């Protein structure tokens, strides 16, 4: 199975990669379409999203004796990790939003972002000028509270796509090494996601990457004598450029230094798996639709 479709996939991949290198505006249009689509879907369903998200706090008596493990280097002990709340609420609802307008496949991959959907629609075909009617949508849920709500998010090597060179027919696709560049430090970033996939059926699926950032309040900070809770406060939808846009054409990493900058991993971590931060400020300089914020009342 590893090599059954390799020859056809190799041929179609080279064709697809050259097409998107020559037409970066099509990749950008796909990213804008899905950024807008996801933001509208969340906005129109925000009442049910918030109701289910906030229920986690109301269920406190049922998990009070078995709280999630604290994270971070020096937790203060007054904040509950809410990562699984965000992953469950958004991760379960998003497929139901998408099913209304797309034919979906839950194609397996051994590694990658939290949610991965191959989507097919006439609208995709229209945007790509009938080159393909499919994309592979990758979504990561990045839950944060008031103490870690910054103008960036941390991305692993399995959450960013690269330039996807398939030089050796036998070895498969390999991305060029990116650089995460900060004001004082920089490090290599070895992203593992290709810019385009070709399924065994010959379907060409360019990668579209979104990060969804639920931001919760800590009511204990607003009123130390009150009841407490961690209700949903804001939702940010972030569109991360495809690796061909980052590395090749138009080459955002060179045009916008600091777009990727060093992550929070220490020197003992495997250098091939070191994470990187992506700057929201620079993403909005590339295009203001790449970072959209929904503030709840």
C-alpha positions in Angstrom: 0.0 0.0 0.0 2.9 2.4 0.7 3.9 2.5 -3.0 0.8 1.3 -4.8 -0.2 4.8 -6.0 3.2 6.5 -5.7 3.8 7.0 -9.4 0.5 8.6 -10.1 0.7 10.7 -6.9 4.2 11.9 -7.8 3.1 13.0 -11.2 -0.1 14.8 -10.0 1.8 16.3 -7.1 4.4 17.9 -9.3 1.7 19.3 -11.5 -0.3 20.6 -8.6 2.7 22.2 -6.9 3.7 24.0 -10.1 0.1 25.2 -10.6 -0.1 26.7 -7.1 3.4 28.2 -7.3 2.3 30.0 -10.5 -1.1 30.9 -9.1 -0.5 31.9 -5.4 -3.6 34.1 -5.6 -5.7 30.9 -5.8 -4.2 29.6 -2.5 -4.8 33.0 -1.0 -8.4 33.0 -2.2 -9.0 29.6 -0.7 -7.6 30.7 2.6 -9.7 33.8 2.7 -12.9 31.9 1.7 -12.4 29.3 4.6 -11.4 32.0 7.1 -14.6 33.9 6.3 -16.6 30.7 6.3 -15.4 29.6 9.7 -15.8 33.0 11.3 -19.4 33.2 10.0 -20.2 29.7 11.2 -18.9 30.4 14.7 -20.6 33.8 14.8 -24.0 32.4 13.8 -23.8 29.6 16.3 -22.1 31.5 19.2 -25.1 31.1 21.5 -24.9 27.3 21.5 -21.1 27.3 21.5 -21.0 29.5 24.6 -23.8 27.6 26.4 -21.9 24.3 26.0 -18.5 25.8 26.7 -19.7 27.5 30.0 -21.4 24.3 31.1 -17.9 23.0 32.0 -17.8 25.5 34.9 -21.3 24.7 36.0 -20.4 21.0 36.2 -17.6 21.8 38.7 -19.0 19.6 41.5 -18.7 16.6 39.2 -15.0 17.0 38.5 -13.9 19.1 41.5 -12.0 16.2 43.1 -10.5 15.1 39.7 -9.3 18.4 38.1 -7.2 18.4 34.9 -3.4 18.5 35.4 -2.0 21.9 35.7 0.3 23.0 32.9 3.1 25.5 32.5 6.3 25.9 34.4 5.1 27.6 37.5 1.2 27.4 37.8 -0.3 29.5 40.5 -3.0 26.9 41.4 -6.0 29.2 40.8 -6.6 28.4 37.1 -7.9 25.2 35.6 -6.5 24.0 32.3 -9.3 24.5 29.8 -7.6 23.0 26.7 -9.9 20.0 26.5 -13.0 22.2 26.9 -12.1 24.2 23.9 -11.0 21.2 21.9 -14.2 19.3 22.6 -16.6 22.2 22.1 -15.1 23.5 18.8 -13.8 20.2 17.6 -17.2 18.5 17.8 -19.2 21.4 16.4 -17.1 22.4 13.5 -17.7 19.2 11.5 -21.5 19.8 11.8 -21.0 23.3 10.5 -19.0 22.1 7.5 -21.4 19.3 6.6 -24.0 21.8 5.5 -21.9 23.0 2.5 -19.2 20.4 1.8 -18.8 16.7 1.1 -16.5 15.6 3.9 -14.0 12.8 4.3 -12.2 12.0 7.6 -9.0 10.8 5.9 -6.5 9.3 8.2 -3.0 10.7 8.8 -0.5 9.5 11.4 0.3 13.1 12.6 -1.1 16.6 12.1 -3.4 19.2 13.6 -6.3 18.5 16.0 -8.9 18.3 13.2 -8.4 17.3 9.6 -11.1 17.2 6.9 -10.9 16.7 3.2 -13.6 18.9 1.8 -15.2 18.9 -1.6 -17.5 21.5 -3.1 -18.4 23.3 -6.3 -17.3 26.5 -4.6 -13.8 25.1 -4.2 -13.8 24.2 -7.9 -14.9 27.7 -8.8 -12.1 29.3 -6.7 -9.4 27.0 -8.2 -10.8 27.6 -11.7 -11.7 23.9 -11.9 -8.1 22.7 -11.2 -9.5 20.8 -8.2 -12.8 20.7 -6.2 -11.1 19.7 -2.9 -8.9 21.0 -0.1 -7.5 19.5 3.1 -8.6 21.7 6.0 -6.5 21.5 9.1 -7.7 23.2 12.3 -6.0 23.6 15.6 -7.8 24.7 18.8 -5.6 27.0 20.9 -7.5 27.7 24.2 -6.0 30.4 26.4 -7.0 32.3 29.6 -6.3 35.9 30.6 -2.7 35.1 31.8 -1.6 33.5 28.4 -3.6 35.6 26.0 -0.9 37.0 23.7 -0.8 38.3 20.2 0.6 35.0 18.9 0.0 31.3 19.1 2.4 28.5 19.4 2.5 26.0 16.5 4.2 22.6 16.4 6.1 21.2 13.5 3.0 19.1 12.7 0.8 22.2 12.4 2.5 24.2 9.6 3.0 23.3 6.0 6.2 23.8 4.0 7.3 24.1 0.4 7.1 20.4 -0.2 10.0 19.4 -2.4 9.6 15.9 -3.9 13.1 15.6 -5.4 13.6 11.9 -4.9 10.9 9.7 -6.2 11.8 7.0 -3.6 12.1 9.3 -0.5 8.9 11.2 -0.9 8.2 14.8 0.1 10.5 16.9 2.3 10.1 20.5 3.3 12.9 23.1 3.4 13.9 24.1 6.9 12.3 27.4 8.0 13.8 29.9 10.3 11.9 31.3 13.3 13.4 34.7 13.8 13.0 36.9 16.9 14.6 40.1 18.0 17.4 38.4 19.8 17.2 34.7 19.0 16.4 32.4 16.1 16.1 28.7 15.5 15.4 26.2 12.8 11.8 25.1 12.4 11.2 21.7 10.7 7.6 21.8 9.6 6.2 18.4 8.5 3.0 19.2 6.6 3.3 19.3 2.8 1.5 22.2 0.9 -0.6 19.8 -1.2 -1.8 16.2 -0.8 -2.7 13.8 -3.6 -5.1 11.0 -2.5 -4.9 7.5 -3.8 -7.9 8.3 -6.0 -6.0 11.1 -7.7 -7.8 13.9 -5.8 -5.6 17.0 -5.4 -6.1 18.7 -2.0 -4.2 21.9 -1.3 -3.7 22.5 2.5 -5.7 25.2 4.2 -4.7 25.9 7.8 -6.8 27.6 10.5 -6.2 28.1 14.2 -9.2 28.8 16.5 -8.4 30.5 19.7 -11.1 30.4 22.4 -10.3 32.9 25.2 -11.9 32.4 28.6 -12.3 34.7 31.6 -11.2 33.9 35.1 -14.1 35.3 37.2 -12.0 34.8 40.3 -9.7 37.6 39.1 -12.6 40.0 38.6 -14.2 39.2 41.9 -12.0 37.2 44.4 -15.0 36.8 46.7 -17.3 35.5 44.0 -18.3 32.1 42.8 -15.6 31.7 40.1 -15.8 30.0 36.8 -14.0 30.2 33.4 -16.6 31.3 30.8 -15.9 31.9 27.1 -15.1 35.6 26.4 -13.7 35.8 22.9 -13.0 33.7 19.8 -10.2 34.4 17.4 -10.0 32.8 14.0 -6.5 32.7 12.5 -5.6 31.9 8.9 -2.0 30.6 8.5 -0.5 30.8 5.0 0.2 27.7 3.1 3.9 26.7 3.0 4.2 27.6 -0.7 3.1 31.2 0.2 5.5 31.2 3.2 8.6 29.9 1.5 8.2 30.4 -2.3 5.7 32.7 -3.9 5.2 35.4 -2.6 7.6 34.3 0.2 6.0 35.8 3.3 8.8 34.6 5.6 11.3 36.8 3.8 9.0 39.7 3.2 7.8 39.8 6.8 10.6 39.0 9.2 9.3 37.8 12.6 6.2 36.2 11.2 7.5 33.0 12.8 9.6 33.6 15.9 11.1 31.3 18.6 8.7 29.2 20.6 8.8 28.2 24.3 10.7 25.0 24.1 14.0 24.5 26.0 17.3 23.4 24.5 16.8 19.8 25.6 13.9 19.3 23.2 14.5 17.4 19.9 15.5 20.1 17.4 13.3 18.5 14.8 10.3 19.0 17.0 10.9 22.5 18.4 7.8 24.7 18.1 7.5 28.2 16.7 5.2 31.2 17.5 3.3 32.9 14.7 2.6 36.7 15.1 -0.9 37.9 14.8 0.3 41.5 14.2 2.3 40.4 11.1 -0.5 38.2 9.8 -2.8 41.2 9.8 -0.2 43.2 8.0 -0.2 40.5 5.3 -4.0 40.7 5.2 -6.5 41.9 7.8 -8.8 38.9 7.3 -6.1 36.5 8.5 -6.9 37.4 12.1 -10.6 37.9 13.0 -12.0 38.3 16.5 -15.5 37.7 17.9 -16.0 39.4 21.2 -18.9 38.0 23.3 -21.3 40.3 25.1 
